[in-house]
Structure formats: structure tokens, C-alpha cells
Amino acid sequence: MRYISTRGQAPETGFAEACLAGLAPDGGLYVPKEWPRIEPARPGEPYAEVAARIISAFAGASIPPQDVLQICRDAYAGFAHQSVAPLTQWGPDSWLMELHHGPTLAFKDIAMQLIAKLYDYLLARSGAKLTIVCATSGDTGGAAAAAFAGARQARLVILHPEGRVSPVQRLFMTTTGAANILNIATDRDFDDAQAIVKQMFADKDFAQTVSLSGVNSINWARVAAQSVYYATSQAQLRGAPIRYVVPSGNMGDALAGYVAARCGLLTGGFEAVCAVNENDALARLFNTGRMTRQAAVATPSPAMDISVPSNFERILYEVTGRDAVAVRNTYAAYAQSGDAPLPEGAPARLGCSGLSAATINNAETLAEMERFRAETGWLICPHTAVGTALARRLPAKDAVTVVLATAAASKFPETVLEATGQDAPLPVRSQALRARGEVFERVPSDFAAVRARVLDFAR
Ligand SMILES: *Cc1c(COP(=O)(O)O)cnc(C)c1O
């Protein structure tokens, strides 16, 4: 199995290289050269076994299948639910797919647990060590810390904007006690922290010295790992046509559904509606056929406060018939002026892709959290509420609706209290966090200062 870049100017590469690199050297995103055909999941087939079949298909001959199976079993052994991604019913023909049973209570665990094990395996084979950096606005940092704590071949540096992630989110990043993790609190906002990470990758000397790598949501292994729960949900619903509603930011999750469909894992057809908050770049894109830039605003669903949905590039590549020149020109125009029309014909093909997007505002989100509680007795997180609010608005259709529940309510207790008047205590297995000491360092939000600290850490 070979991987190519959406911008067409990077050499073809293998699965391991594509995963470890993250972004392709031409600035594009890696995709498989051909979509593999994968047998749909069988009802009752254990999650780790479905994951192993799917990852093996994407890895091709590069990893023996029995090793992939072991990696997947290790990755999902620590989940609090046997089926990893259970479906629960919340209305006639309406289900939640609960993706928050991992160690940090958000769906990012599902991919991150797998790639940490995969990285250790691949790096041990080559004897290499990596320094992974990530800037986080909340969930990614915690999921990465939980997954990479104690990794043998990788060290992890997390940058979070001090005071701008929720207290629970911070605890998940800062209490692992692992010596291979450096937690940096910066004194400006997330975009600033993100800019520092970009500078680190652009500084080729530095990047080479510390063997820099990333685990953000454009990483192909994350997309592949996320396609697994689409396959298992299709099996649990016995092949019925499903309309997925996907709370979206960078669009990695919705893209994974598209990938599952392309590989034959969704036997009932494919429809996924991206539910976005007031940061509605995706909805504007789908509904106007133009990519337009607008600064991100703060909302009750911070993990979706994204102004540039980076995984859309892979969808654009597909709906232009894999035209790398068209993708390159579109992103060049967008980088220049913050406004670019999609290439000719792309909006129409996008309309037939099964994907669409719509927005839910802040007031609707909070009202939905309370309505959901009143109807079902369950508390949902604000991201999930963006999805269920949108699901209620969609026209009736001969399909079941599956809303992806992307985090547990207890990860956002302040918002839950505001919306519903209820406390959302952490599950028992996470309560020990509060007793552990937090370890993080304050470094000014300045490239030279962060660079110096990371160099020292990687030594
Ligand atoms: C990351 C995240 C999302 C958005 O997922 P994308 O793959 O970026 O679209 C939604 N909800 C929660 C809780 C998240 O952590």
C-alpha cells in the first residue's frame, strides 16, 4: 500500500513513513494511492479485531497482521466499555455512538491510543526516537499524554495556553507523571501556541536535531483508526442505512466516515452531516462553494472552535477526481486572500459525496443540553449537543440517525451546570486525577524560548 500527497509534489511513500511524517513535504496530506476493499464488520466481531483488519488493509505488507492485532488489542484494553464505541438509543430511530469511554473521556483517545502503540512498534523496528509536539486547545493534549505516557521510542511536548483550557482538560495532560512528557503552559492564546509549533516544523535544523513529529488530526493513522467505529456501528445496526451526524472541527471524524464508505465498510450507503458551532467554516464551504477565512470565536464547544477545517483537503482531492493541481491552486489562492472558490465542478460533486454541513448556535447548544436531559435523563457534552440539536432539525428520511457523542459531559462540568443546573462528576476511574500532582512549566509564548526548552528536553 502506497501513499501520495494531495498536492502531488511529494514522492510516494509507505504506510509507516506517511504516518510518522504527518504532513507531506509539499504541504499536502497523505492519502492511500488506491482505496482498499475491506470486508464489512460482522455483528459481534470484537472491536480490536475489526480495527486490526482495517489497519492491516491500510498498512499493506508493511506490518505482519498478527502484530497489528496485538497493537489493536493493547490499544483498546484500557477502555471502560467492552464494545469500545457502544450505541445507545435516544429516540425512535435515533442513536448516540459513545466515543468517550477511553482514558481521557473524549473520542481523540480512540485514535491516539492506537497510534502511540503503532509508533512504538514502528520506531522500535528502526531504532529511531522521535519528539512529538502538539499544541492543544483542550482534548488532543490530554489524549496524547495518556497515550504516549511511558512510550519507549517517543517523547511528547504539549503546549497549552494557560488559563484557556478547562481545569479537567488540564488535569488529563499534567498528571501522567511520565518522564517522557514535557508540558508547557504558554502565556498567550491557542493560535499563538499553534504558530510556535508551525515554526518548529519550519526550522529544519531544529526539526532534524530533535526528530520532530506531529500527531494532529491530519495524521493518516488517526483517520484510519477512526474509520473503525463507522464499521462497527454499521454491523450493530445490521446493515441498515445510517445517517451519521458528526460534531466537527478539523473534519477528521467526518472524513473517517467517508473513508469507511469508500472501502466498502458501510453497506447501507453513506450520509454524514457535519455539525458545526458558530465557527461555521465548513457549513459556509458546503453551502456557498467557496473557502472563506474568518477568525475563530469562543463557543461552549471549544474542541470545535476551528477556523480552517484541515481535513477538507482530502475531500477536495477526491471530488476533483484527484486533481492535485486544482487542490494546490485552490489552497494557494486561499492562503493569499482568505477567499477561494472551489474548482469548477467540485461543488456539484461535493453535493453527491454523501457529506454536508450545517451550523448550530451557542444558545441552541445550551438549550439542547437541557432538552436532552429532560427527555432522556442523560447529560451530554456541548459538542455532542451540537450534533443532537442538528439531528432534530434534519428532514425525515428512511434511515436511522447516529450522532457521534464525542466527549463525556463530565469533561465540561462548568457548561453542563450552566445549561442544566446539574453536576457532572468525573467517572470513578478518573477521580484519582484530582489527587495527583500537576507537572507543567511556564514558558513565554515565544519561539526562541520554547525552542530552547525543547532542545534541552530532547537531549
Ligand atoms: C476534536 C473534537 C471534535 C472535532 O473533531 P474533528 O475530527 O476535528 O472534526 C468534536 N468534539 C470533541 C469533543 C473533540 O475533542
The ligand as a Tripos MOL2 file, in Angstrom:
@<TRIPOS>MOLECULE
LIG
   15    15     1     0     0
SMALL
NO_CHARGES

@<TRIPOS>ATOM
      1 C1        -11.7290   17.1540   18.3320 C.3       1 LIG1
      2 C2        -13.1500   17.1480   18.7740 C.ar      1 LIG1
      3 C3        -14.2070   17.3600   17.8610 C.ar      1 LIG1
      4 C4        -13.9620   17.6800   16.3870 C.3       1 LIG1
      5 O1        -13.4420   16.5980   15.6660 O.3       1 LIG1
      6 P1        -12.7450   16.8200   14.2290 P.3       1 LIG1
      7 O2        -12.2220   15.4960   13.8550 O.co2     1 LIG1
      8 O3        -11.6720   17.8540   14.4490 O.co2     1 LIG1
      9 O4        -13.8060   17.3070   13.3120 O.co2     1 LIG1
     10 C5        -15.5030   17.2860   18.3350 C.ar      1 LIG1
     11 N1        -15.7540   17.0470   19.6390 N.ar      1 LIG1
     12 C6        -14.7830   16.8490   20.5390 C.ar      1 LIG1
     13 C7        -15.1460   16.6070   21.9590 C.3       1 LIG1
     14 C8        -13.4410   16.8860   20.1420 C.ar      1 LIG1
     15 O5        -12.4740   16.6970   21.0520 O.3       1 LIG1
@<TRIPOS>BOND
     1     1     2 1
     2     2     3 ar
     3     2    14 ar
     4     3     4 1
     5     3    10 ar
     6     4     5 1
     7     5     6 1
     8     6     7 2
     9     6     8 1
    10     6     9 1
    11    10    11 ar
    12    11    12 ar
    13    12    13 1
    14    12    14 ar
    15    14    15 1
@<TRIPOS>SUBSTRUCTURE
     1 LIG1         1 GROUP 0 **** ****
